[in-house]
Amino acid sequence: MSPKGPDPRVLRFSSTSLIFFTILSFRLLNALTVRTFFQPDECFQSLEPAWKMVYDEGWLTWEWRNQLRSIAHPALFAAVYKSADFISGLLGLQTPTKVEVLAVAPKVLQAIFSALGDYFTAKLAGKLFGGAAGWTSLWFSVGSAFHFFCSTRTFSNSLETSITIIALYYWPWPQLITKKRDTKSVVVEGQIDRKELQLSLLFAAFACILRPTNVLIWSSLGLFLLYHSSSRDRMRIVTEVVTVGITALVLNAVADHQYYGVWTFPPMKFLEFNLVQSLSVFYGSNPWHYYLSQGLPLLLTSFLPVSIYALYSFLNRSPMEHGTAAGFQLASTIVLVTFVYSLISHKELRFIYPLLPILHVLSAAKFENLSWRTSTKKWVLIGMILLNIPIAWYSTQVHQRGVVDVVEWLRKTGNVDNPERWSSVGFLMPCHSTGWRSSVMGDGEMWALGCEPPIGLSSEEKLTYLDEADRFYASPTEFLESQFPTPPSKGRNPMKRMLEDKSHQWPDRLIFFGALEDTIKSYLGPETQYEECKRFFNSHLHDDSRRKGDVIVYCLRKGATAGAESFI
């Protein structure tokens, strides 16, 4: 008997390492050139806890103080910080260089995760639908504006997305399960590859630890798998799920106990605070159709028509039809997850981000099946990717750039040898508008307006609750008068300001958005000791009126003193 030939459905590269390192080079460039801000969790749910673990300083948000988050994700970046710090010490790097190494190190790690996501997206498409679909899905992935914008950011959702597609690659898809045949070549039963199942479950478990809501994907696919499996395989699947699940939960519980000092189960805390107490609504709510009308179009951009066609085609065919079982299951999972997320009031685009690689896989499969000439499909693909380039450029180089530029300026001027060195900085901005210690890395005083949610309050109290940032923006002048000492001005007695017991002190670097410029100027008055020293462009338009305009920095004039701490 001749040896079995290669499976034509599997994507085979002439040199897999060359392809992967080409993708990695692209994602490293992607990570190191992103200059804009997306959402606070990029910093405050990953880098800040990691920085706090290593250097014992940073801003831990209420979620960490109330044990809503697992330490698994920040621990990765804590290891990166320790490694970068150790290597910098071995090389004898000067402080300014060491600081930049620490700033870049997490981006490099995330670029690796992103490249793995691209690579396994192509591998999965090739495995399920053939080599041509694999290559097309790879172009969809690297040509995606949203991937370029988000995949190299340090969100747990970004890592979750990469881990999910890796787990899907090793998942035992029904049409790929090895079949046992009798002497008459009649299929007797299927046999699941145990090692691949274990690998898939390990990655799936990690994805669920990163984001507990990831369990929606695996619940859907798991039910499909059990339905299509033999009774013997069902027992094997359940055994592996229980074994891997318990192992993952125990290891994660030990890690969280080591961090928090007590035994805790963050997913349960997460459900208690966000569903029982409805605290997630405090951070905004959206209409039920948000993911359909905005989320998926923003994720897919120019690929949206192909993706709609792919979903319709896979859902419109029998799940038992040869060669389409995996496509039907993946399309059904996308619909289910989107539906469940749509029932939750608080919605964010990144919550459905793990669905994007799956959509790329399905879209590539149907795109390659179109009865167009090869040259036509090539130019259509190129056209769709070209449409993504200006979106990727604007979103990573222009929109909300100032809040990143100002933090980098603070990091560079925090050096003791810098003539612009600052000793204190304050942010009169909506809370978490910029990165914090993990981005600034200076040792000066830092404060910002807070936005603690109404934890433990009654329903009636929640209706009237305003956090510190909301109180400030409701009446800036009144807030400044009640929470700050008399502003530093010419001819005023600084000793009087020493005796004023206030929540905040005036810093030697005051930072705010252009929307507040007239208010701040009017309050400080013509005799103020502050002067504008830097201005960074932030955005042309913004849906939050508080964040409109440039990012403006007021510096205390040389020789002037800002607050009581200057005289002690």
WOHU-V247139 format. One record per residue. N is the residue number from 0. RES is the residue in three letters. PSI is psi in degrees with one decimal (NA if undefined). Layout:
# WOHU-V247139
N;RES;PSI
N;RES;PSI
This chain:
# WOHU-V247139
0;MET;134.7
1;SER;148.1
2;PRO;147.9
3;LYS;131.3
4;GLY;168.6
5;PRO;143.9
6;ASP;117.5
7;PRO;-14.1
8;ARG;-20.2
9;VAL;129.9
10;LEU;119.7
11;ARG;117.2
12;PHE;150.8
13;SER;-31.3
14;SER;98.6
15;THR;-36.4
16;SER;-38.9
17;LEU;-43.7
18;ILE;-46.8
19;PHE;-44.5
20;PHE;-23.9
21;THR;-45.0
22;ILE;-43.2
23;LEU;-40.7
24;SER;-41.6
25;PHE;-43.9
26;ARG;-30.8
27;LEU;-43.9
28;LEU;-41.8
29;ASN;-51.3
30;ALA;-39.8
31;LEU;-9.6
32;THR;-5.8
33;VAL;125.0
34;ARG;11.4
35;THR;168.6
36;PHE;141.7
37;PHE;-73.6
38;GLN;155.0
39;PRO;-30.8
40;ASP;-21.3
41;GLU;-31.4
42;CYS;-50.6
43;PHE;-12.2
44;GLN;6.3
45;SER;-67.1
46;LEU;-39.5
47;GLU;-49.0
48;PRO;-36.5
49;ALA;-43.8
50;TRP;-39.4
51;LYS;-39.1
52;MET;-38.9
53;VAL;-43.2
54;TYR;1.4
55;ASP;37.0
56;GLU;148.8
57;GLY;175.9
58;TRP;105.8
59;LEU;119.0
60;THR;174.0
61;TRP;-30.0
62;GLU;-39.3
63;TRP;-35.9
64;ARG;-23.6
65;ASN;12.4
66;GLN;41.2
67;LEU;-13.8
68;ARG;145.1
69;SER;147.0
70;ILE;-3.4
71;ALA;-45.9
72;HIS;-52.3
73;PRO;-28.9
74;ALA;-32.8
75;LEU;-43.3
76;PHE;-28.3
77;ALA;-40.6
78;ALA;-37.7
79;VAL;-44.6
80;TYR;-44.0
81;LYS;-41.2
82;SER;-45.4
83;ALA;-38.3
84;ASP;-42.3
85;PHE;-45.7
86;ILE;-39.8
87;SER;-38.5
88;GLY;-41.3
89;LEU;-38.6
90;LEU;-7.9
91;GLY;36.8
92;LEU;142.7
93;GLN;159.4
94;THR;-48.8
95;PRO;-40.0
96;THR;-41.6
97;LYS;-41.4
98;VAL;-42.8
99;GLU;-34.4
100;VAL;-43.7
101;LEU;-33.0
102;ALA;-33.5
103;VAL;-31.2
104;ALA;-47.9
105;PRO;-31.9
106;LYS;-37.8
107;VAL;-44.7
108;LEU;-44.3
109;GLN;-31.0
110;ALA;-37.3
111;ILE;-45.0
112;PHE;-43.2
113;SER;-43.6
114;ALA;-38.9
115;LEU;-38.0
116;GLY;-45.1
117;ASP;-46.9
118;TYR;-46.4
119;PHE;-20.8
120;THR;-46.4
121;ALA;-41.5
122;LYS;-41.9
123;LEU;-45.4
124;ALA;-41.8
125;GLY;-38.2
126;LYS;-38.7
127;LEU;-36.3
128;PHE;3.7
129;GLY;160.2
130;GLY;-38.4
131;ALA;-41.7
132;ALA;-34.6
133;GLY;-47.9
134;TRP;-39.7
135;THR;-41.0
136;SER;-32.7
137;LEU;-42.2
138;TRP;-37.7
139;PHE;-42.3
140;SER;-51.1
141;VAL;-19.4
142;GLY;4.0
143;SER;126.0
144;ALA;-39.7
145;PHE;-37.8
146;HIS;-45.1
147;PHE;-35.4
148;PHE;-36.9
149;CYS;-27.4
150;SER;-27.0
151;THR;7.8
152;ARG;155.0
153;THR;41.9
154;PHE;149.1
155;SER;-30.3
156;ASN;-34.1
157;SER;-44.8
158;LEU;-40.3
159;GLU;-40.7
160;THR;-46.1
161;SER;-43.3
162;ILE;-37.6
163;THR;-44.4
164;ILE;-30.8
165;ILE;-44.5
166;ALA;-38.0
167;LEU;-32.9
168;TYR;-39.6
169;TYR;-2.6
170;TRP;140.3
171;PRO;86.7
172;TRP;136.4
173;PRO;-43.8
174;GLN;-8.8
175;LEU;-1.3
176;ILE;132.4
177;THR;129.1
178;LYS;134.8
179;LYS;136.5
180;ARG;151.1
181;ASP;-172.4
182;THR;-19.0
183;LYS;14.8
184;SER;28.8
185;VAL;133.1
186;VAL;124.7
187;VAL;-49.9
188;GLU;163.4
189;GLY;161.1
190;GLN;120.0
191;ILE;137.3
192;ASP;110.8
193;ARG;-40.3
194;LYS;-42.2
195;GLU;-37.7
196;LEU;-44.0
197;GLN;-42.6
198;LEU;-46.1
199;SER;-45.3
200;LEU;-35.5
201;LEU;-46.2
202;PHE;-39.0
203;ALA;-40.0
204;ALA;-41.4
205;PHE;-40.1
206;ALA;-38.2
207;CYS;-30.9
208;ILE;-40.4
209;LEU;-47.4
210;ARG;103.2
211;PRO;-26.9
212;THR;-13.1
213;ASN;-16.7
214;VAL;-22.1
215;LEU;-41.9
216;ILE;-45.7
217;TRP;-25.6
218;SER;-43.2
219;SER;-52.5
220;LEU;-33.2
221;GLY;-40.9
222;LEU;-40.7
223;PHE;-44.1
224;LEU;-44.5
225;LEU;-38.1
226;TYR;-39.2
227;HIS;-5.7
228;SER;158.8
229;SER;164.6
230;SER;-36.4
231;ARG;-42.6
232;ASP;-32.9
233;ARG;-42.5
234;MET;-40.5
235;ARG;-41.8
236;ILE;-48.1
237;VAL;-41.0
238;THR;-46.0
239;GLU;-40.2
240;VAL;-45.7
241;VAL;-43.7
242;THR;-51.2
243;VAL;-41.0
244;GLY;-48.1
245;ILE;-42.5
246;THR;-46.2
247;ALA;-42.9
248;LEU;-40.9
249;VAL;-47.3
250;LEU;-42.1
251;ASN;-36.9
252;ALA;-40.4
253;VAL;-43.3
254;ALA;-43.4
255;ASP;-36.4
256;HIS;-39.4
257;GLN;-36.4
258;TYR;-49.9
259;TYR;-21.6
260;GLY;-1.3
261;VAL;160.1
262;TRP;128.5
263;THR;159.2
264;PHE;90.2
265;PRO;-39.8
266;PRO;-38.2
267;MET;-40.3
268;LYS;-39.3
269;PHE;-46.5
270;LEU;-40.4
271;GLU;-47.0
272;PHE;-39.4
273;ASN;-29.9
274;LEU;-50.9
275;VAL;-48.9
276;GLN;-6.4
277;SER;38.8
278;LEU;-21.0
279;SER;-30.9
280;VAL;-24.7
281;PHE;-26.6
282;TYR;15.2
283;GLY;151.5
284;SER;156.7
285;ASN;158.9
286;PRO;161.7
287;TRP;-29.3
288;HIS;11.3
289;TYR;-47.4
290;TYR;-29.5
291;LEU;-43.4
292;SER;-25.6
293;GLN;-46.5
294;GLY;-59.2
295;LEU;-40.8
296;PRO;-37.4
297;LEU;-36.2
298;LEU;-41.8
299;LEU;-23.7
300;THR;-119.6
301;SER;-13.0
302;PHE;-3.3
303;LEU;-48.5
304;PRO;-41.7
305;VAL;-39.9
306;SER;-40.0
307;ILE;-44.2
308;TYR;-42.1
309;ALA;-46.0
310;LEU;-45.6
311;TYR;-44.5
312;SER;-45.3
313;PHE;-35.8
314;LEU;-20.6
315;ASN;3.5
316;ARG;156.3
317;SER;133.8
318;PRO;-17.1
319;MET;-5.8
320;GLU;138.3
321;HIS;130.1
322;GLY;-4.4
323;THR;2.1
324;ALA;-47.8
325;ALA;-41.9
326;GLY;-42.6
327;PHE;-43.8
328;GLN;-44.5
329;LEU;-42.4
330;ALA;-40.9
331;SER;-38.3
332;THR;-40.8
333;ILE;-44.8
334;VAL;-45.0
335;LEU;-50.4
336;VAL;-43.7
337;THR;-40.0
338;PHE;-47.8
339;VAL;-45.1
340;TYR;-31.5
341;SER;-19.7
342;LEU;-17.0
343;ILE;133.4
344;SER;-45.2
345;HIS;116.9
346;LYS;140.5
347;GLU;145.6
348;LEU;-38.9
349;ARG;-13.8
350;PHE;-34.1
351;ILE;10.8
352;TYR;-38.7
353;PRO;-14.7
354;LEU;-17.5
355;LEU;-48.7
356;PRO;-35.6
357;ILE;-42.0
358;LEU;-37.1
359;HIS;-39.8
360;VAL;-49.1
361;LEU;-40.8
362;SER;-42.3
363;ALA;-40.3
364;ALA;-46.3
365;LYS;-32.2
366;PHE;-40.9
367;GLU;-20.8
368;ASN;-6.4
369;LEU;143.0
370;SER;40.4
371;TRP;161.0
372;ARG;152.2
373;THR;-42.0
374;SER;-36.5
375;THR;-46.2
376;LYS;-37.1
377;LYS;-45.7
378;TRP;-32.5
379;VAL;-43.4
380;LEU;-45.5
381;ILE;-41.3
382;GLY;-42.8
383;MET;-41.1
384;ILE;-41.2
385;LEU;-35.6
386;LEU;-24.3
387;ASN;-23.4
388;ILE;-51.0
389;PRO;-32.6
390;ILE;-45.2
391;ALA;-41.7
392;TRP;-48.3
393;TYR;-41.5
394;SER;-24.2
395;THR;-13.5
396;GLN;-18.9
397;VAL;-61.2
398;HIS;123.2
399;GLN;46.7
400;ARG;-33.9
401;GLY;-36.7
402;VAL;-20.5
403;VAL;-43.0
404;ASP;-38.8
405;VAL;-35.2
406;VAL;-40.6
407;GLU;-37.9
408;TRP;-41.8
409;LEU;-37.8
410;ARG;-43.2
411;LYS;-34.5
412;THR;-1.4
413;GLY;-7.0
414;ASN;135.7
415;VAL;-26.8
416;ASP;-0.9
417;ASN;131.6
418;PRO;-20.6
419;GLU;16.8
420;ARG;137.8
421;TRP;155.1
422;SER;-17.3
423;SER;146.3
424;VAL;140.3
425;GLY;144.6
426;PHE;109.5
427;LEU;72.8
428;MET;163.8
429;PRO;142.8
430;CYS;147.3
431;HIS;34.2
432;SER;-17.7
433;THR;170.2
434;GLY;170.9
435;TRP;-133.2
436;ARG;-38.8
437;SER;-16.1
438;SER;-39.6
439;VAL;-48.8
440;MET;10.9
441;GLY;170.1
442;ASP;10.9
443;GLY;169.4
444;GLU;139.8
445;MET;136.1
446;TRP;157.0
447;ALA;162.2
448;LEU;139.8
449;GLY;166.8
450;CYS;53.7
451;GLU;136.2
452;PRO;166.7
453;PRO;71.6
454;ILE;128.8
455;GLY;5.6
456;LEU;157.3
457;SER;169.1
458;SER;-38.8
459;GLU;-40.3
460;GLU;-33.7
461;LYS;-32.0
462;LEU;-30.0
463;THR;3.4
464;TYR;135.9
465;LEU;129.3
466;ASP;178.7
467;GLU;-43.3
468;ALA;-40.6
469;ASP;-40.4
470;ARG;-38.8
471;PHE;-48.6
472;TYR;-21.2
473;ALA;-35.2
474;SER;83.4
475;PRO;-45.9
476;THR;-46.9
477;GLU;-40.2
478;PHE;-45.4
479;LEU;-38.5
480;GLU;-35.3
481;SER;-26.9
482;GLN;-10.9
483;PHE;152.8
484;PRO;175.4
485;THR;131.1
486;PRO;147.0
487;PRO;116.7
488;SER;159.7
489;LYS;139.2
490;GLY;-1.0
491;ARG;144.6
492;ASN;113.8
493;PRO;-27.3
494;MET;-28.8
495;LYS;-39.3
496;ARG;-25.4
497;MET;-34.5
498;LEU;-5.3
499;GLU;115.8
500;ASP;102.9
501;LYS;164.4
502;SER;-35.8
503;HIS;154.6
504;GLN;150.8
505;TRP;129.2
506;PRO;173.3
507;ASP;-3.2
508;ARG;114.0
509;LEU;125.1
510;ILE;133.8
511;PHE;166.9
512;PHE;156.6
513;GLY;-24.6
514;ALA;-22.8
515;LEU;1.7
516;GLU;-49.5
517;ASP;-39.3
518;THR;-45.5
519;ILE;-44.1
520;LYS;-45.9
521;SER;-40.6
522;TYR;-43.4
523;LEU;-31.1
524;GLY;168.7
525;PRO;-20.2
526;GLU;11.8
527;THR;150.2
528;GLN;-2.4
529;TYR;149.2
530;GLU;147.2
531;GLU;126.7
532;CYS;-19.1
533;LYS;149.9
534;ARG;127.0
535;PHE;128.8
536;PHE;136.8
537;ASN;-51.1
538;SER;153.4
539;HIS;-42.2
540;LEU;153.6
541;HIS;138.5
542;ASP;-11.7
543;ASP;111.3
544;SER;-26.4
545;ARG;-23.5
546;ARG;13.3
547;LYS;151.6
548;GLY;-177.7
549;ASP;166.4
550;VAL;119.2
551;ILE;137.7
552;VAL;124.1
553;TYR;129.2
554;CYS;142.3
555;LEU;132.2
556;ARG;146.3
557;LYS;133.9
558;GLY;-15.9
559;ALA;160.8
560;THR;141.4
561;ALA;-46.3
562;GLY;179.9
563;ALA;-32.8
564;GLU;-19.3
565;SER;-15.9
566;PHE;-0.2
567;ILE;NA
